[in-house]
Amino acid sequence: MKLKQLLLGFLLVTAFVSKAQDSSKRILFTINETPYYTDEFKRVYNKNIDLVKDESQKDLNKYLDLYVGYKLKINKAYELGLQNNPKYINELNSYRTQLAKNYLTDVKVTNELVQEAYDRSLKEINASHILFLVDENASPVDTLKAYNKAIAVRKKAAAGEDFGTLAMQNSEDPSAKENKGELGYFSVFRMVYPFESGAYKTAVGQVSNPVRSRFGYHLIKVNAVRDNRGEVAVSHIMLTKSEDLDLNAKNKLRIQELYQKLNQGEKFEEVAKQFSDDKSSAPNGGRIAPFSSGQLSSDEFENVAFGLTKEQPLSKPFETNFGFHIVRLNEKIPVKSFEEMQEDLQSKIGRDERSRLIENSVTERLRKKYKITTDKKVYAAIEKSFTDDFYKGMWKSEEIKTPFNENLLTVNTTKSSGRDFLNYIQNNQRVALDVKPLSKMVSVLYEQFTDAELNKYYNSNLENEFPEFANVMSEYRDGLLLFDLMEKEIWEKSKTDTVGLQSFYDKNKQNYQWKKRYDILVVSSTKKEFIKKAEKLLKKGKSAAEIKQTLNSGTDLEVIEKEGIFEEGSTLLPQNVGDKKGLTSITKEGAYYYVSRIKNVLPAAQKTFEECEGKVVNDYQQYLEEHWVSDLKKEFNIKVNQPIFEEVKAEIKS
């Protein structure tokens, strides 16, 4: 896929296509009577000229030739029917979906949410909460009941009763019985958005008014606020806890022994690999991914990790619910700047509950932009067709026998039938299972259906709404089509045409030559004493494996070897390599010492086809493409309006 994206990028730079045309357009050329206009050519040239590195392509005559060649290829692709390939259609639709996201959002609201998220990310909040469960689609009666319960408990907290005790007595969060509602420290995106907002808007020591989330009502008490500690990267050694008390006692003693080994100078990575029970990190020397406050399941571990410093990077052994640990600091990563975090914040907002604010803003704008009409008679008939059986969750639209093929909703000129609405209800009925009575359920779903149809209409008309969107889609459409054409006509042929490849190689052998080559063993080291030892071993005829085994017997990698046949001029060869077989002298280049054993010197020679097949295939592809364009010029009828082209050249130069 990366290759396709790279090639598409190149094709689009050299041939940007657009359907946007101004009123002064003139026909520049035709291909089989299909006209191509001056305005498009001028815009393409001016848009891409600064990106073209080949000076010859800036020449307008040569650029026109390239442009005509590009249009010929697109014509050929359509003639072959490549635009009907399901894979092509799916990839084009996928690209449009991604591109459309930029137009299906409210930039102002998005920017405000990004800034809010960044500002909140600078602080960490320690809070406790009490939850009063109520479904987000609950009836007004049930909603009010939960709200009143929250208000009553808040009054008790305001009167001085202990919040933790109130949480144990009243919270419908099961964990409150054990943790008294305490949530520890958290920052942005750790909690659902309404809860997060309630916490950040409540002063330290205060209890919030009831905050509604999709879970119910929350009372939030903010215990403390601190600056965000950023992230910390550590390595750790862990011995697990279990129900076996004897094993726990042994591990508690063992962790102290490992701590002593580390203080005696043993490498942390080696101890972690050998002894740590954390199988995911032990192979990497105990290294774990950077984390921030609230990201792990252990406050004790986090606090120890963040408490380490450059001066004291190694923790003493400590215990958590998971086991016995030793932690070593690798790096502390401060909070990133707004510019560094902006893209990541936008991505998180797109996946977060706050994205609804953006969607709602767009939908509200569309409701003002487009004309929306509802056939009240059809709507009333649909509403009467429902019974309480709907709430069983097994309702199917086909059970309503009335066709309802009449138009129900119109967005501008696009119409949706009553049956379309019923099918929508079937696909989304779970959303409204708790909405009662039936009339309200239908109303809620119809509002959602209207919003969905509004956004669908807007999405389908982006090409008409935004010329730049139409331009980008057009360029990608033809670029993708051209890629498929090139793959079919050039790239695959160059790989499978064995006779043509061999013939091309035979005619161009002079382009495929070996320089002088050395069959050589090169040993390098940053330490002169070890390169001298390597020299002695080479004199004794020792192999690369034997040299490494002898000199790298300790914990450090003292020497590295390179063995093989290398061409003259290769950066892998030391500078003192000559044509004489045998041992070279020791030489130093940069920080490394080198000594080599030259086994053989191979003279310059012709490369066999097998030795240069990849290069031959690439060259053959280029050859085929050049001749293919010439053939296309013969296949299609091309007429260039030369007087108009002269006018265009004068206009561009001016």
NORKADA-V901367 format. One record per pair of residues at least 4 apart in sequence whose C-alpha atoms are under 6 Angstrom apart, sorted by the first residue. I is the first residue (numbers start at 1). J is the second residue. D is the distance in whole Angstrom. If there is no record, write none. Layout:
i=I j=J d=D
i=I j=J d=D
//
This chain:
i=4 j=8 d=6
i=8 j=479 d=6
i=11 j=15 d=6
i=12 j=16 d=5
i=16 j=44 d=6
i=16 j=475 d=6
i=17 j=475 d=5
i=18 j=471 d=5
i=18 j=474 d=6
i=25 j=37 d=6
i=25 j=38 d=6
i=25 j=39 d=5
i=26 j=37 d=5
i=26 j=38 d=5
i=27 j=36 d=6
i=27 j=37 d=5
i=28 j=36 d=6
i=28 j=37 d=5
i=28 j=38 d=5
i=28 j=641 d=5
i=29 j=36 d=6
i=29 j=639 d=5
i=29 j=640 d=4
i=29 j=641 d=6
i=30 j=34 d=5
i=30 j=35 d=4
i=30 j=36 d=6
i=30 j=638 d=6
i=30 j=639 d=5
i=31 j=637 d=6
i=31 j=638 d=5
i=32 j=637 d=5
i=43 j=47 d=6
i=45 j=49 d=6
i=57 j=62 d=6
i=57 j=63 d=5
i=59 j=63 d=6
i=60 j=64 d=6
i=77 j=82 d=6
i=77 j=485 d=6
i=78 j=82 d=6
i=96 j=100 d=6
i=106 j=358 d=6
i=106 j=362 d=6
i=107 j=111 d=6
i=120 j=188 d=6
i=121 j=187 d=6
i=121 j=188 d=5
i=122 j=228 d=5
i=123 j=226 d=6
i=123 j=227 d=5
i=123 j=228 d=5
i=124 j=185 d=6
i=124 j=186 d=5
i=124 j=187 d=5
i=124 j=225 d=6
i=124 j=226 d=5
i=124 j=228 d=5
i=125 j=185 d=5
i=125 j=186 d=5
i=125 j=224 d=6
i=125 j=225 d=5
i=126 j=184 d=5
i=126 j=185 d=4
i=126 j=223 d=5
i=126 j=224 d=5
i=127 j=183 d=6
i=127 j=221 d=6
i=127 j=222 d=4
i=127 j=223 d=5
i=128 j=181 d=5
i=128 j=182 d=4
i=128 j=183 d=5
i=128 j=220 d=6
i=128 j=221 d=5
i=129 j=181 d=5
i=129 j=219 d=5
i=129 j=220 d=4
i=130 j=167 d=5
i=130 j=171 d=5
i=130 j=218 d=6
i=130 j=219 d=5
i=131 j=171 d=5
i=131 j=172 d=5
i=131 j=173 d=6
i=131 j=217 d=6
i=131 j=218 d=5
i=132 j=146 d=6
i=132 j=172 d=6
i=132 j=216 d=6
i=132 j=217 d=5
i=133 j=215 d=6
i=133 j=216 d=4
i=134 j=216 d=4
i=136 j=214 d=5
i=137 j=434 d=6
i=137 j=435 d=6
i=138 j=434 d=6
i=140 j=144 d=6
i=156 j=161 d=6
i=157 j=161 d=5
i=164 j=180 d=5
i=166 j=170 d=6
i=167 j=171 d=5
i=167 j=180 d=5
i=167 j=181 d=6
i=168 j=176 d=5
i=168 j=177 d=5
i=168 j=180 d=5
i=176 j=180 d=5
i=176 j=181 d=5
i=185 j=294 d=6
i=186 j=294 d=5
i=191 j=196 d=6
i=194 j=213 d=6
i=202 j=208 d=6
i=204 j=222 d=5
i=204 j=223 d=6
i=204 j=224 d=6
i=205 j=222 d=6
i=205 j=223 d=5
i=206 j=221 d=6
i=207 j=220 d=5
i=207 j=221 d=4
i=208 j=219 d=6
i=208 j=220 d=5
i=210 j=217 d=6
i=210 j=218 d=5
i=210 j=219 d=5
i=211 j=217 d=5
i=211 j=218 d=5
i=212 j=216 d=6
i=212 j=217 d=5
i=230 j=292 d=6
i=230 j=333 d=6
i=230 j=334 d=5
i=230 j=335 d=5
i=231 j=290 d=6
i=231 j=291 d=5
i=231 j=292 d=4
i=231 j=333 d=5
i=232 j=290 d=5
i=232 j=291 d=6
i=232 j=331 d=6
i=232 j=332 d=5
i=232 j=333 d=6
i=233 j=290 d=4
i=233 j=330 d=5
i=233 j=331 d=5
i=234 j=328 d=6
i=234 j=329 d=5
i=234 j=330 d=5
i=235 j=286 d=5
i=235 j=287 d=4
i=235 j=288 d=6
i=235 j=327 d=6
i=235 j=328 d=5
i=236 j=286 d=5
i=236 j=326 d=6
i=236 j=327 d=4
i=237 j=272 d=5
i=237 j=276 d=5
i=237 j=325 d=6
i=237 j=326 d=5
i=238 j=276 d=5
i=238 j=277 d=6
i=238 j=324 d=6
i=238 j=325 d=5
i=239 j=276 d=6
i=239 j=277 d=5
i=239 j=323 d=6
i=239 j=324 d=5
i=240 j=323 d=4
i=241 j=248 d=6
i=241 j=322 d=6
i=241 j=323 d=5
i=250 j=254 d=6
i=261 j=266 d=6
i=262 j=266 d=5
i=269 j=285 d=4
i=271 j=275 d=6
i=272 j=276 d=5
i=272 j=282 d=5
i=272 j=285 d=5
i=272 j=286 d=5
i=273 j=282 d=5
i=273 j=283 d=5
i=273 j=285 d=5
i=276 j=282 d=6
i=278 j=282 d=6
i=281 j=286 d=5
i=281 j=287 d=6
i=282 j=286 d=5
i=303 j=307 d=6
i=308 j=312 d=6
i=308 j=313 d=5
i=309 j=313 d=5
i=313 j=328 d=6
i=313 j=329 d=5
i=314 j=327 d=6
i=314 j=328 d=5
i=315 j=326 d=6
i=315 j=327 d=5
i=317 j=325 d=5
i=317 j=326 d=5
i=318 j=324 d=6
i=318 j=325 d=5
i=319 j=323 d=6
i=319 j=324 d=5
i=336 j=340 d=6
i=338 j=342 d=6
i=341 j=345 d=6
i=348 j=352 d=6
i=349 j=355 d=6
i=350 j=355 d=5
i=356 j=360 d=6
i=366 j=370 d=6
i=370 j=412 d=6
i=371 j=411 d=6
i=371 j=412 d=5
i=372 j=410 d=6
i=372 j=411 d=5
i=373 j=409 d=6
i=373 j=410 d=5
i=374 j=408 d=6
i=374 j=409 d=5
i=375 j=408 d=5
i=390 j=395 d=5
i=391 j=433 d=5
i=396 j=426 d=6
i=397 j=422 d=6
i=397 j=423 d=6
i=397 j=426 d=6
i=404 j=418 d=5
i=404 j=419 d=5
i=405 j=417 d=5
i=405 j=418 d=6
i=405 j=419 d=6
i=406 j=417 d=5
i=407 j=416 d=6
i=407 j=417 d=4
i=408 j=416 d=6
i=408 j=417 d=5
i=408 j=418 d=5
i=409 j=415 d=6
i=409 j=416 d=5
i=410 j=414 d=6
i=410 j=415 d=4
i=425 j=429 d=5
i=432 j=441 d=6
i=435 j=441 d=5
i=436 j=440 d=6
i=436 j=441 d=6
i=442 j=446 d=6
i=445 j=449 d=6
i=455 j=459 d=6
i=462 j=466 d=6
i=463 j=469 d=6
i=463 j=470 d=4
i=473 j=477 d=6
i=475 j=479 d=6
i=476 j=480 d=6
i=478 j=482 d=6
i=485 j=489 d=6
i=486 j=490 d=5
i=487 j=491 d=5
i=487 j=492 d=6
i=488 j=492 d=6
i=493 j=497 d=6
i=494 j=621 d=6
i=505 j=509 d=6
i=512 j=607 d=6
i=513 j=605 d=6
i=513 j=606 d=5
i=513 j=607 d=5
i=514 j=604 d=5
i=514 j=605 d=5
i=514 j=606 d=6
i=514 j=607 d=6
i=515 j=604 d=5
i=516 j=567 d=6
i=516 j=568 d=5
i=516 j=602 d=6
i=516 j=603 d=5
i=516 j=604 d=4
i=517 j=566 d=5
i=517 j=567 d=4
i=517 j=568 d=6
i=517 j=601 d=6
i=517 j=602 d=5
i=518 j=565 d=5
i=518 j=566 d=5
i=518 j=601 d=5
i=519 j=564 d=6
i=519 j=565 d=4
i=519 j=599 d=5
i=519 j=600 d=5
i=520 j=563 d=6
i=520 j=564 d=6
i=520 j=597 d=6
i=520 j=598 d=5
i=520 j=599 d=6
i=521 j=562 d=6
i=521 j=563 d=4
i=521 j=596 d=6
i=521 j=597 d=5
i=522 j=561 d=6
i=522 j=562 d=5
i=522 j=596 d=4
i=523 j=560 d=6
i=523 j=561 d=4
i=523 j=594 d=6
i=523 j=595 d=6
i=524 j=559 d=6
i=524 j=560 d=5
i=524 j=593 d=6
i=524 j=594 d=5
i=525 j=531 d=6
i=525 j=559 d=5
i=525 j=592 d=6
i=525 j=593 d=5
i=526 j=591 d=6
i=526 j=592 d=5
i=526 j=593 d=6
i=537 j=542 d=5
i=538 j=542 d=5
i=542 j=546 d=6
i=548 j=552 d=5
i=549 j=553 d=6
i=552 j=557 d=5
i=552 j=558 d=6
i=581 j=598 d=5
i=581 j=599 d=6
i=582 j=597 d=5
i=582 j=598 d=5
i=583 j=596 d=6
i=583 j=597 d=4
i=584 j=596 d=5
i=586 j=594 d=6
i=586 j=595 d=5
i=587 j=593 d=6
i=587 j=594 d=5
i=588 j=592 d=6
i=588 j=593 d=4
i=607 j=611 d=6
i=609 j=613 d=6
i=616 j=620 d=6
i=624 j=628 d=6
//
